[in-house]
Amino acid sequence: MVAIVQQDIIDILDAGDAGNTDQKGKALEDVVEQTMCLIDGVGLIDRNVEDEPGSLEIDLILYNHQVRGSGLPFLPPLLIVECKNWAAPVNTATLRAFTSKVHRMKLKFGMLVAANGITGNADDVTAAHAHLRDVFNRDDEIILVITRAELCGVTSTEELGSLLRKKYGRFIMGMASF
């Protein structure tokens, strides 16, 4: 278990909040990279990667060696992460753009780190929540949504791994709060 210093996360995000849109986004990317890469077997492949034609951009590409015990053995070897440090929840149209990237890359997993979550009601599975459920039912693609508050709330890699495991299980079971 590695400690995650909450004050460091808060300081990075606060500095980003004082900046422009790009700086806000970069701050959230920095926090996600720094926290995820503390997990055993997880590391950065690249940031802000575009495909050859320039039609697809991914904020973070992480590798996952699927280390048993202290790592993320339940997640695939390649993790793509989209970060949205917005004041509002991420809407369905934006989420569709991300899920289309996951689909185009022929992956079955992606992670959306959305400062204020996604639109709709998780219990009633409406709006963006409905889109995620539709994508899973149609294409077996799993998109986990992590909020800024959740990131700021974890104090160790064990807690972060537990949060991801819980969200993954809830998503697979069709439960709210994934």
C-alpha positions, 0 to 999 in steps of 0.5 A: 500500500502506498499513501496518496497525499490528499493535500497534494491532489487538492493543491494541483487541482486548486492551481488548475482551477485558477487557470484557463480551461487547458490548465484545469484539464491538465491539472486533472490529468496530472492528478489521475496520472500521479495517483493511478501510477502509484498502483503496483503494475500501473504506469504511463504510456503516453499523454494527449495522444492523437491518431495518425489522421488527427481525428482521435485524441486520448488524454492518458494511456496507461499500462496495467501489468495486472499485478495480483494483490496490490495491483489491478488484476481485474482491469485489462492491460491497456487503460485509456482515460478521458479527463473532464475537469468541468463545473457541470456533469459530462453530458451524453454527447461528450460521453458518446465521443469517448465511447466511440474512441473506445470502440474504434480502438477495439477496446472493452474498457475505458475510464472517464474521470469527470470532476462532477460526474455524468448527467442523468440519474444513476438509479433510473439509468437516464441520460449519460448513465443510460448511454453507458448501459447501452454501450455495455449491453450492445458491445460489452464495453465498460466505462468507469466514471470517477469523480473529482471528489472520489479522487480527493477522498482516497488516501492510499493505493489500496483505497483507490484499487478498492474504489475501482473494484467496487465500481467495476463490480457494480457496473457489471451487475447493472447497479447504480453508482458505477 
